Every structure is written in structure tokens, then in C-alpha cells.
């Protein structure tokens, strides 16, 4: 093989991998991903923790894509359309559950008054149910992000592996492409999560935060129902 042909092939491979990085970053900004991550970061007040949640989403997404790509590229067969649609429905159901969960938790975290009576003596105290579990919230958010990313990755595996099968003949180049794509999605989701969390971190008024959390929950609910309906479950 002449040096000119080898250089051309190397440039093509580099261009393809660079395109995969950009495509992965753009992939993070799809509406169902925005809806899912909004419900997670809506309960966080730290941009840094929100960015970490986005990275965990990206890790889960990449793990799912890598495992699916490993199977598909080894067998050189695309994921059946029926399975792909089933995975999309699972994403829709997950978005509905995330939305309902976010809406359910809106009022649970507000400060409220309890009244107690001891014989003829009566007193009140103020507290929030969130305070007792605040130290666990970060870890739970990261685990939830990882799980949500895994589900989204499985649902998107059909499209990405089909693209790889159609354009890349080398098994190893295909796997590297998926990893590069996943890296792009990690970067993109970390950025997206940070941007979404800014209003929640900057706004200190409880009423406005409640409105933002409600909007995030409703967005996830509507997007999830729309996905399920469009696939034809209803």
C-alpha cells in the first residue's frame, strides 16, 4: 500500500473519530436527555455536583453503548427494530416516572410546622424532611444519573451501532469510535447539567425554585408520554 493511500486512510479515520466526539457532545442535548437530567439536577443547589451527575449519566450511556457495540460488531448484525422500539418505550416510561417522582418531591422538602401537646403544655417546631437525608442525596443523584444514562444508552445503541456497521469495517476502529462518541456525550452532558442547574443554584426564593422544579417534572412527564404515544403504545 502506497504512503499516499495510507495517509488518506489515516486522515479519514481521524476525521471519523473527531466527528464521533462532536456527535456525542451534540447527542447529549437531545430533548429526552434534557428532560431526564432536569429532574435530577432540579434538587441540587451545586453546579459542581450537577456537572458530576451529568458525567455519571455519560458514563452509564457509554457503558451501555460499548457493551451493545461489542456484541453487534462481533456478530456484524444490527439490533432488530422491534427490540430498538421496545428500548425506546422503556425510556419513555422512565421519563414519565422521573417526572412524577420530581413532582411528588416538590412539597416534601419545604419547611413546615408541627404542633405537639404534652398534657396541658403545647409547643411547635419547624423542620424539613429533607434535612435528615441531605447527606445521602448526592450519592443517590449520581447513582440515579448512572442508571438513567444506562437506559438511554441502550435505547440509542441501535442507531449508533447501525451507523458504525454502515461506515466502519474495522472492529477495533468501530469500538474506538463508540468510546470517542461516549466521551463526547460525557462532556456534553456535564456541560448541559451545569447549564440547567444554574437557575436552581442562583435562585434562593423557595417559590421560584418550586416553579422551576415543577417545570422540570412536567417536561419529563410530557416528553415521556409523547415518546410512548409516538411509538404506538396507546
Secondary structure, DSSP 8 states (H G I E B T S, - for coil): --HHHHHHHHHHHHHHHHHHHHHHHHHTTSHHHHHHHHHHHTT---HHHHHHHHHHHHHHHHHHHHHHHHHHHHHT----HHHHHHHHHHHHHHHHHHHHHHHHHTTTTS-EEEEEEETTEEEEEEE-TTGGGHHHHHHHHHHHHHHHHHHHHHHHHHHHHHHHHHH---HHHHHHHHHHHHHHHHHHHHHHHHHHHHHHHH---HHHHHHHHHHHHHHHHHHHHHHHHHHT--
